[in-house]
């Protein structure tokens, strides 16, 4: 059995291929990838600001009300002189 967090995207967007960090009282408690990202019953690739969604992160099940989930991506930037 697993837990899905019901969320509201406050700003930016959530992208299924990105990484996510769970913050509780400003401290990180989980950092990893998405297992599922859903809008209603459908799997979503992206959820934009102002929309609700359901999130399951890796093997993490300890969601609490007030947790903040940050979404981020690593980018390769070519070195410039």
C-alpha positions in Angstrom: 0.0 0.0 0.0 1.2 3.5 -0.8 0.2 7.1 -0.1 -0.6 9.7 -2.7 -0.3 13.4 -1.7 -3.1 15.7 -2.8 -1.4 18.9 -3.9 -2.1 22.4 -5.4 0.7 23.8 -7.6 1.3 27.3 -6.2 3.8 28.6 -8.7 5.7 27.3 -11.7 4.9 23.8 -12.8 5.5 20.2 -11.9 7.1 18.0 -14.5 7.0 14.2 -14.2 10.5 13.7 -15.5 12.0 16.2 -12.9 13.2 15.5 -9.3 11.3 16.5 -6.2 12.2 17.5 -2.7 9.8 17.4 0.3 10.3 20.2 2.8 8.8 20.0 6.3 9.2 23.2 8.4 12.0 24.3 6.0 14.0 21.1 6.4 14.4 18.5 3.6 12.9 15.1 4.5 13.0 13.4 1.0 14.7 14.0 -2.3 14.0 11.8 -5.3 12.0 11.2 -8.4 8.2 11.0 -9.1 6.5 7.6 -9.1 3.2 9.1 -10.4 1.8 12.5 -11.2 -1.9 12.6 -11.9 -4.7 15.0 -12.8 -8.0 13.3 -11.7 -7.5 9.7 -12.7 -5.2 10.4 -15.7 -1.4 10.2 -15.6 0.0 13.7 -16.4 3.4 14.7 -17.8 3.1 18.2 -16.4 0.8 20.2 -14.0 0.8 24.0 -14.2 0.3 26.7 -11.5 -3.1 26.9 -10.0 -4.1 23.3 -10.7 -4.6 20.4 -8.3 -2.9 17.0 -8.7 -2.0 13.8 -7.0 1.7 13.0 -6.4 3.5 9.8 -5.4 7.2 10.2 -4.8 9.4 7.1 -5.1 9.0 4.9 -2.0 8.1 7.9 0.2 4.8 7.6 2.2 5.2 10.0 5.1 3.4 13.0 3.7 2.0 15.5 6.3 -0.3 18.5 5.9 1.8 21.6 5.4 4.7 19.8 3.6 6.1 21.7 0.6 7.1 19.7 -2.5 9.7 21.5 -4.7 10.3 20.3 -8.2 13.6 20.9 -9.9 15.6 19.7 -12.9 19.3 19.4 -13.5 20.6 21.2 -16.6 23.9 20.8 -18.5 25.3 24.2 -19.2 28.3 24.4 -21.5 31.3 26.2 -20.0 32.0 29.6 -21.5 35.2 31.6 -21.4 
